[in-house]
Amino acid sequence: MNIQLLIIDPQNDFCSPNGSLFVPGAEEDMKRLAGFVTRMRDKIDDIHITLDSHRKVDISHPVWWKDRSGKHPDPFTMILASELESGRWSTTKPSFHKRSLQYLKALETGGRYPHTIWPEHCLIGDEGHNVFAELSAAVHNWEERFAQVDFVTKGSNPWTEHFSAIRAEVPDAADPSTQINTGLIQTLEDADIVILAGEAETHCVLNTVMDIANQFSDSRYVEKLVWLSDATSPVPDPPGTTVFSDRLKSDFSTLKAKGMKVATTADFLREAI
């Protein structure tokens, strides 16, 4: 039996309490996942770890945008195409206006989330980009079997969000790294079981799993997926909205209806095999 473990963005900025975009609950998620990797050491055939990898100048970071007074938006501000057109928001660099507007319109047409401004996070080369230490140690122990982790980087193109490990939210025709990761899809198709964990449940995990399900060549392959419910946590909804939790609830139900299984790190062996 071939068992693949896909860990999505288990990085310090999401998983450590002092991380710039700490997801409440993520620290304990990663500790449970580390224990899971240790217990499953001889049963997991391959581990894939995705790494959110940004630069400071990024369309999702405050520095990209400014209001009429020249102030950058606060984290968790949502910016709509209509607000860029009206002048409520503008791009800090005027030459970025046209392409940014095209991006916002394409993002809204895609129907996932409105464009959200995040705190600067997972900057390439910074501590926040690193894998949570306890999980990293467990993974290195697994590698003692003479195995190698498959690290999948995403997010370094500054023109598009890249929540999903499979594709960017708005793929860039000039950048293959933003387009469908067919190699990863094929690897997961060939597995018997694909274990899913990581952060954050509402964004990078959910979008990755939805894209996997949509890209599988046979819809029955969704039955191979096992979501570890206690190894992922959601980004809280912005004040006054339920935009993140509503989509999580809807898409999670869709995935279960297609055959995705759900287990905890403790009951995986009993429920999934």
N, C-alpha and C positions, 0 to 999 in steps of 0.2 A: 504494500500500500504506500503510495507516494503522498506525503503530507507537506504542504507548503505553508509557511507562516508569513503573512504580509503585515508588517508593522508600519503604520502611517505616522510620520512626523513625531517621533518620540523624543522631541528636542527640549533643551532646557528652557527656552523662552516660553514653551507651552506647559511644561511639566514641573518646573521648579517654582516654588512660591515666590521667589524673587525674579522670575522671568518677566519679560516685558509684556507678554500676552498670556499670562498664566490662566489656564483653564481650571476652574474650581473642581477638585476631585482628581486631577490628572496625576498628582504625585502618588497617591495611593493606587491609582490604576497601574502605573508603571511598576510599582513594587510588586503588585499581584502578578503582573505579566512577567517580571523577572523570575519570580518563583515558578511560574508556569513553564518558562523556557528551561529552567533548571530541571524540573520534574520530567519534562518531555524531551530532554536532551537527546536521547537515543532513538526517538521516534520521528523527530522533525527532520525531513530530508533537506530542505532549503529554507533560508530566511531572507526575506526581502525587506529592506528598511528604506522608506522614502524620507528625503531630507528637503524641507522647505528651505530655499536658498535665495535670499534677497540681497539687493543693494539698498543703500539709503534712499537714492533717487528711484522711486518705484511708484507706479500709478496708484497703489494702495496705501501709500504713506503720506503723511500730512504735507511734506515739503513740495509735493507735486502741484498742490492746489492753493488758492488764496481767495478770500472774500473781497468785497468792494473796498474794504479798509486795508487790504494787504495782509490780513491775518490768516495763518494756516488753519485748517479745520481741526477740531478736537478729534481724538480717536473715537470711533464708533459713529461718527457722522455719516449719514448716507447721502450720496450725491446722485441726482438724477440728470438725465440728458437735458430735460427741460430747464433745469436750474443752471446748467452751463450755457444754454442758449439765451436765457434771460439775463445773464450777467450776475446772478446771485453768487455763482462761483466762476472762477476763471483758472486757467493753468498758469502756474508761476512763470513758465517760459512760454511766451505768446505763440511761438511756432509749434507748440504741442497741442494747440487748441483743436485743430481740425481732426487730427487722428484720435485725440481723446474723446471728442464728441462721437466719432464713428464707433469707438469702443463702447461707450456708455449705451448707445442705441443698440448695438449688437448684443450686449450683455442683457439688456432689458427684454429684447426679443427672445433670448434664450430661456427666460422665465425662471431662473434659479433664484438669485438674490439681487436686490438693488446693490449698486456699488457702495461698499463700506470702506471707510478709512480705518486702518488699524494702527496701533502703536508700531514704531519701527521694531521689527522682529526678525529673528533668524538671519541676521546679517552675516554674510559669508566671511569667515575668519574670526568671528566673535564667539565668546563662550556660549551665548544663547543658541548658536547653531549646532552645538554638540549634542550627542545622544545622552539622555538622562543616565547618570553614572551607574546606578544600580542595575539598570537594564543592560547597559553596555558591558558590564562585568559578566552578566549571565550569558550574553551573546558570545563574548570572547571565550567563555568556558565551553560553549557549544562548538566553537571553531577548533577547539583542541582535538576534535574528531578528524582534523585535517580537512575542514570545510571552510568555505568562504562566503561571507555575507554579500548579497547583491544590493549595493547601495544605489538608489534611484533618486537623482537630484531633480528638482523642479522649482520653478519660480524665479530663475535668474533673468528672464526676459522682463524688462521693466514696463512693458506696454500692456501686459495682461495679467490678471489673477490666474493662479495655477493651483487651485485647491486640490483637484484630482491628480492622482499619480498617473492617470491614463492620458489625459489631455488638458490643455489650458482651457479656461472658461471661454476665451475667444482665441482660437489658434491663429498664429501668425504664419502666413503662407511662406514667409522668407526664413522661418526658424523651425527646423524639423523637431527640435526639442519640445515645442509646444503642441505638436500634432500627436495623433494616437500612437501610443506605445504598443505596437503590434507584437513586439518580442515578449513583453511581459504578459500580454493577453494569451499568447500561445503557450507560454510556460504554465500559466494557471489552468488553461484548458486541459493540459496533459496530466494535471494532478488528480488524485482521487479526492483529496480534501484540501480546501484552502481556508486557513484560519485568519480571521481579520481582527485587528486591534489598532489602537493608536489615538491620536488627537487631531482635531477635535471632532467629536461625534457629529455635530451639526454641519460641519464644513468639509474638511479634507477627507475624513473617513466616509461620510455619507456620499459625497460626490465621487470618490474613488470607487466605492462599491456599486453605485448606480451605473457608472461608466463601464465597469467590468461586466455587469449583468447585460448591459445594452450592446456590448461589443462581442460577447461570446457568440461563436458561430452556431451554437445550438442552445436554445433557451433552457433545455434540461440541465445544462451545466451549472445553472444557478443553484441547483440542489447540492453542489459540492461546497458551497460557501457556508462558513460557520462564523457568526458574529459573536465575539466575546463581550458580553454585555457589561462585565465588571472591569474591562480593560480599555474603556473609552468613556469620555464625558463631554457634555455639550458646552458650547459658548452660550452664556446667558443672553436672553433677548435684550435688545436695546430698550431703554426705559419707554414704557407706554406702548410697546409692540409685542407681538408674538410671532414675528416673521421667521425667526430661526426655528423655534420649537414646532410651529405649524408644519413647516416643510419636512422636518425630521419625522414627525408623526406620519405624514402622508407617504413619504417615500419609503420609510421603514416598513409600513404596512404593505406597500407594493412589492418590496423585496421578499417579505415573508410569504405573500400570496404566490410568488413565482417559485418558491421552494427553498429560500434561504433558511438555514437553521440558526438558532440562537442558543448559546450555552454560556456558562460562567467558566472562569479558569479552573474552578474546583470540580465542576461536573462534566467537563468536556469529554473525557474518555467514555463516560457512561452514556451521554446524550448523542454524541456525534459519530462514534465508531461502533 
